[in-house]
Amino acid sequence: ANDSTSNGNNGTLVNSPTATTGQIGGAASFDGNTSGSPQYISVPDATTYTNFTVSVWANPVDLNYYRSLVAGVSAPGNGGVMLLGGGNTMYYLGGNAAVGSTTGKWQQYVLTQSGATITLYQNGARIASNSAGASFTSTGWTMGYWDGIGYSNFNGSLDEVEISSIARSAAWIATG
């Protein structure tokens, strides 16, 4: 869970997610346990974002329940950035959209906020856009879990999580 940039925002493994082969190099594998202690990666952060990009490669084992990919936490039980719901719906800041996820296959999800516009992409293609608040204040980030809803433990692997204070362009996102 080391930050590959010079920012040093290294994550802490909680309840032992395991290392596995990723889409690009290594990834973290989460067991999706809904009855015990969740496995996740925690990254401290105290930032107010008016523009941002959150991207992640995800390889789900199942699409049951709500499965948190990346959550920006603004207070216990509040926040949430990308939550893959049962029935192939992605819930994200300000909305939800059908995404057509497939188990056992790597897919890239990107969420951007530019001003008051939130845009969701899957595999480089824009799939939804809507209005959002002027900013999002994070007190930390979790990968693979969000405490805002029961059964949010991700079951599968996550790779190449990027959280940026820049709203990446559609052209940049399309390059994968």
Solvent accessible surface area in square Angstrom, and as a share of the most:
residue,aa,sasa,rsa
1,A,62,0.48
2,N,128,0.66
3,D,39,0.20
4,S,119,0.77
5,T,80,0.47
6,S,118,0.76
7,N,106,0.55
8,G,50,0.48
9,N,83,0.42
10,N,73,0.38
11,G,16,0.15
12,T,83,0.48
13,L,94,0.47
14,V,37,0.21
15,N,71,0.37
16,S,78,0.50
17,P,10,0.06
18,T,83,0.48
19,A,101,0.78
20,T,53,0.31
21,T,114,0.66
22,G,11,0.11
23,Q,80,0.36
24,I,92,0.47
25,G,59,0.57
26,G,56,0.54
27,A,15,0.12
28,A,17,0.13
29,S,31,0.20
30,F,5,0.02
31,D,77,0.40
32,G,7,0.07
33,N,59,0.30
34,T,49,0.28
35,S,110,0.71
36,G,42,0.41
37,S,74,0.48
38,P,26,0.17
39,Q,25,0.11
40,Y,42,0.16
41,I,18,0.09
42,S,37,0.24
43,V,15,0.09
44,P,99,0.62
45,D,33,0.17
46,A,98,0.76
47,T,47,0.27
48,T,77,0.45
49,Y,17,0.07
50,T,73,0.43
51,N,59,0.30
52,F,1,0.00
53,T,0,0.00
54,V,0,0.00
55,S,7,0.04
56,V,1,0.00
57,W,36,0.12
58,A,0,0.00
59,N,31,0.16
60,P,1,0.00
61,V,96,0.55
62,D,28,0.15
63,L,33,0.16
64,N,88,0.45
65,Y,109,0.41
66,Y,80,0.30
67,R,8,0.03
68,S,1,0.01
69,L,0,0.00
70,V,0,0.00
71,A,1,0.01
72,G,0,0.00
73,V,25,0.14
74,S,44,0.28
75,A,38,0.29
76,P,120,0.75
77,G,34,0.33
78,N,83,0.42
79,G,28,0.27
80,G,11,0.10
81,V,1,0.01
82,M,1,0.01
83,L,17,0.08
84,L,2,0.01
85,G,0,0.00
86,G,37,0.35
87,G,69,0.66
88,N,41,0.21
89,T,28,0.16
90,M,0,0.00
91,Y,73,0.28
92,Y,19,0.07
93,L,35,0.17
94,G,56,0.53
95,G,27,0.26
96,N,89,0.46
97,A,13,0.10
98,A,87,0.67
99,V,10,0.06
100,G,54,0.52
101,S,7,0.05
102,T,67,0.39
103,T,63,0.37
104,G,62,0.60
105,K,116,0.49
106,W,49,0.17
107,Q,4,0.02
108,Q,18,0.08
109,Y,0,0.00
110,V,2,0.01
111,L,0,0.00
112,T,8,0.05
113,Q,3,0.01
114,S,65,0.42
115,G,40,0.38
116,A,55,0.43
117,T,63,0.37
118,I,0,0.00
119,T,15,0.09
120,L,0,0.00
121,Y,14,0.05
122,Q,20,0.09
123,N,84,0.43
124,G,17,0.16
125,A,56,0.43
126,R,146,0.53
127,I,58,0.29
128,A,17,0.13
129,S,40,0.26
130,N,42,0.22
131,S,90,0.58
132,A,29,0.22
133,G,50,0.48
134,A,81,0.63
135,S,54,0.35
136,F,19,0.08
137,T,67,0.39
138,S,1,0.00
139,T,85,0.49
140,G,10,0.10
141,W,4,0.01
142,T,17,0.10
143,M,12,0.05
144,G,0,0.00
145,Y,48,0.18
146,W,32,0.11
147,D,69,0.36
148,G,30,0.28
149,I,63,0.32
150,G,52,0.50
151,Y,117,0.45
152,S,1,0.01
153,N,11,0.06
154,F,0,0.00
155,N,26,0.13
156,G,3,0.03
157,S,15,0.10
158,L,6,0.03
159,D,7,0.03
160,E,83,0.37
161,V,50,0.29
162,E,53,0.24
163,I,48,0.25
164,S,14,0.09
165,S,77,0.50
166,I,98,0.50
167,A,30,0.24
168,R,65,0.24
169,S,65,0.42
170,A,58,0.45
171,A,75,0.58
172,W,111,0.39
173,I,3,0.02
174,A,66,0.51
175,T,116,0.67
176,G,56,0.54
